[in-house]
């Protein structure tokens, strides 16, 4: 809710907010469920990540721990698979799933996967746009009858760029999960029953990206409706 007052357009984003809250619950509960199930292979997330990278001829990509919970990510600039400490040291099905997913991003990078390249290129723009869009729109909305009315349009344009980042993130994340599942299954890292657990973990994680995109789209629609109400 970017504004400190109630208006009917707030009702528009309530379904998106509920979906986002459910997605967060789903990923947390699924991760906790499978983090308590040790893999039959008995190797840590770090070891599995190194093995997958080796099998895919990625010796230049390093694996390291980072603080936080589910803060795992791949850095295409540093060529580093960064695993949260709970994933890095764990031997659970959940840990191996997350580690494999981040290796999926490294494989995308190696192959020049265009959605990943585009997302990486617009990260600075998306970050600035996300921070600046609402304040600019808010000022324009308050003083919409004066010379600052154009700020509403500028805020909408900037938030549109932030939405584009969310949209391009979807194929990047889904593709990385698909690669992860193929590696875990074909590489014999998980048993048949454990593979289903990995799929649950990665599908739940994907929901958070879908929810974020839906929420951003609804916020943009709300901004447009508010902009038109000032005419």
HELIX and SHEET records of a PDB file:
HELIX    1   1 UNK A   10  UNK A   35  1                                  26    
HELIX    2   2 UNK A   45  UNK A   55  1                                  11    
HELIX    3   3 UNK A   85  UNK A   88  1                                   4    
HELIX    4   4 UNK A   93  UNK A  111  1                                  19    
HELIX    5   5 UNK A  114  UNK A  142  1                                  29    
HELIX    6   6 UNK A  150  UNK A  186  1                                  37    
HELIX    7   7 UNK A  192  UNK A  229  1                                  38    
SHEET    1   A 3 UNK A  62  UNK A  66  0                                        
SHEET    2   A 3 UNK A  80  UNK A  84  1                                        
SHEET    3   A 3 UNK A  73  UNK A  75 -1                                        
END                                                                             
